[in-house]
């Protein structure tokens, strides 16, 4: 069940319409995760050389459906380290503290 909207309002409307049409909550959640993964790929990852293995961090790394959607989009399962939701904050704190130098 694909979602084709980049707009959150229309995306929510697609999800509600799908649920009303008999789609399961799992299918709708999967479609939402795949939509976000495709947007990430199209808007960010196509601009850079993706190097493997991919490491997924931040809040989305805690959502198993997002990890699976990124795997489907990239063709390889991302590595999700322990406490992955804190990695960006830890890096920002290290940069702000001067402990490591930014580029």
C-alpha positions as CSV (number, residue, x, y, z in Angstrom):
1,X,0.0,0.0,0.0
2,X,2.0,3.0,-1.2
3,X,1.7,6.5,0.1
4,X,2.5,9.2,-2.4
5,X,2.2,12.4,-0.4
6,X,5.1,14.4,1.0
7,X,2.5,16.6,2.8
8,X,1.7,15.5,6.3
9,X,-1.9,16.6,5.9
10,X,-2.5,14.7,2.7
11,X,-0.4,11.8,4.1
12,X,-2.7,11.5,7.2
13,X,-5.7,11.7,4.9
14,X,-4.3,8.8,2.9
15,X,-3.8,6.8,6.1
16,X,-7.3,7.5,7.3
17,X,-8.8,6.6,3.9
18,X,-6.8,3.3,3.8
19,X,-8.0,2.4,7.3
20,X,-11.6,3.2,6.3
21,X,-11.1,1.0,3.2
22,X,-10.2,-2.0,5.3
23,X,-6.4,-1.8,5.5
24,X,-4.9,-3.1,8.7
25,X,-3.2,-0.8,11.2
26,X,0.0,-2.8,10.5
27,X,-0.2,-2.1,6.7
28,X,-0.9,1.6,7.3
29,X,2.1,1.9,9.7
30,X,4.3,0.0,7.2
31,X,3.2,2.4,4.4
32,X,4.0,5.4,6.6
33,X,7.5,4.1,7.5
34,X,8.2,3.3,3.8
35,X,7.1,6.7,2.8
36,X,9.4,8.4,5.3
37,X,12.3,6.1,4.2
38,X,11.8,6.9,0.6
39,X,11.7,10.7,1.3
40,X,14.9,10.4,3.3
41,X,16.5,8.6,0.4
42,X,15.2,11.0,-2.3
43,X,15.9,14.2,-0.4
44,X,19.1,13.4,1.4
45,X,20.9,10.1,0.5
46,X,20.8,10.5,-3.3
47,X,23.1,13.6,-2.8
48,X,25.9,11.7,-1.1
49,X,27.8,8.5,-1.6
50,X,26.2,6.0,0.8
51,X,28.9,3.9,2.4
52,X,28.1,0.5,3.9
53,X,27.4,-0.5,6.5
54,X,24.8,2.1,7.2
55,X,24.2,3.0,10.9
56,X,20.8,4.3,11.8
57,X,20.6,6.6,14.9
58,X,18.2,9.0,16.4
59,X,14.6,8.5,17.4
60,X,13.6,6.6,14.2
61,X,16.1,3.9,15.0
62,X,13.8,2.8,17.8
63,X,10.9,2.2,15.4
64,X,11.4,-1.3,14.0
65,X,9.2,-0.5,11.0
66,X,11.5,2.4,10.1
67,X,14.6,0.2,10.3
68,X,12.9,-2.4,8.1
69,X,11.8,0.4,5.6
70,X,15.3,1.7,5.4
71,X,16.5,-1.8,4.8
72,X,14.0,-2.2,1.9
73,X,15.0,1.2,0.5
74,X,18.8,0.7,0.8
75,X,19.0,-3.0,0.1
76,X,20.9,-3.6,3.3
77,X,19.8,-3.7,7.0
78,X,21.1,-0.7,8.9
79,X,23.1,-1.3,12.1
80,X,21.3,0.1,15.2
81,X,23.7,0.5,18.1
82,X,22.6,0.4,21.7
83,X,21.2,3.7,22.9
84,X,21.1,4.9,19.3
85,X,18.5,7.6,20.1
86,X,21.2,9.5,22.0
87,X,24.1,9.4,19.6
88,X,23.3,12.7,17.8
89,X,23.0,14.5,21.1
90,X,26.2,13.0,22.4
91,X,28.0,14.2,19.3
92,X,26.6,17.7,19.5
93,X,27.6,17.9,23.2
94,X,31.1,16.9,22.3
95,X,31.3,19.5,19.6
96,X,29.9,22.2,21.8
97,X,32.2,21.3,24.7
98,X,35.3,21.7,22.5
99,X,36.4,18.2,23.3
100,X,36.4,17.3,19.6
101,X,36.9,19.8,16.7
102,X,34.1,20.3,14.1
103,X,34.6,20.6,10.4
